[in-house]
Amino acid sequence: MAIDLEFDKNHLWHPYTSTTHPLPCYPVESASGVRIKLEDGTELIDGMASWWSAIHGYNVPALNRAIAEQSAKMAHVMFGGLTHEPAVELAKKLVQMTPASLQKVFLADSGSIAVEVAIKMALQYWQGRNKPTKNRLVTVLHGYHGDTFGAMGVCDPVNGMHGLFKSMLPETLFLEAIPQGFNLAPCPSLLAEMEARIAENADQLAAFIIEPVVQGAGGMRIYNPEWLKHIRAWCDKYDLLLICDEIATGFGRTGTLFACEHANVEPDILCLGKALSGGYMTLAATLASDEVAEGVCASEAGVFMHGPTFMGNPLACAVANGSLSIISEGRWRNQVPAIEQQLKAQLPPLENEASVSSVRVLGAIGVVEMQRPVNVAEAQKVFIEQGAWIRPFGKLIYIMPAYCMCSEDLQKLTQAIAAYAMQASV
Ligand code: PMP
């Protein structure tokens, strides 16, 4: 039976959409490998990997099996006072693969919640360390950390999407934007300016939160990893925790397992999500050092005050274990650089198009910034004609394909972007 698109249009509220002016919505029948199959039989090469998450593609036999086997044992059981093998195995894997100082794993149900958890940990930590005035976050402009209130409080309030909630959001110290350019070394005067603002506010600052090397939904900006070293040094000097939000960049996307490895920097708290479950289930994790955990538990509450109903969901943990096993096999270490090389060959020539402002590539991420905001419906018509699924936002057309995408399919994605850029140039 056909998907009832009329009902969808009238009753299903899609993300970031208006109910009065809904965007066109394409009915999906199935997805396998790197292809999404629409109900009318059209097959689209997926450039979005379901918003960075489906890093191994769709319909992955090992992941299907992990879910099926786990669901035959137990789909869910409350995590309070009970534990289970999929969660323990997942925590072991995460402790082993993340920076050595991160020893405690708190499982969350989405990226935004992993960020809420990180913020709450930082606030409770300073209560436990008898410095309760350290209760604000500091970050840089162009960050994006999720759509819940704590997370919105650390998203860019000027260029970001949450300005309309401003009056309700916690007060955050926003530093200047980090200039773009993977190879552009930090400029001493900007460093000095930023450090001065941190120094001035240090007695109120609990933590610095940052997306390492790539700022995602706040502008798809790629910056020099040296910035992270300075941020780490400021955190040490002024007594702040460092929260790295690797929800988008984690698990190989930027060419290293975690983006903070580009700078050899270890955070005190690390947020993971999206690709954690290979894009199969909603699951995220917040990892903390022993020092952070001790501080949190030394606070008056004595415990960490967070506990969602679906915490440690066994199906989600089982499929995440399957996904992390594929990562451990290591094919991504060749696949991601190959994608990077191809994107670096095929996207920069688009800078010659009048409609294109700039192109940037890192790992399996390709970004084409247009001169003007992209009309999503129009652009998607062109992409779909070219057999590609790409979802632009603002002036940005970006792709972050599954790591297993072959070069022919990747070329079709870059050709689709080129076709749109050419059309927009005339
Ligand atoms: N942090 C970053 C860096 C993200 O990219 C996102 C999602 N785009 C989030 C947090 C929020 O994750 P979720 O959508 O799973 O809540």
Residues whose N, C-alpha, C, O or C-beta is under 5 A from the ligand:
A	BS01	PMP	S110 G111 S112 I113 Y144 H145 G146 E211 G216 A217 D245 I247 A248 G273
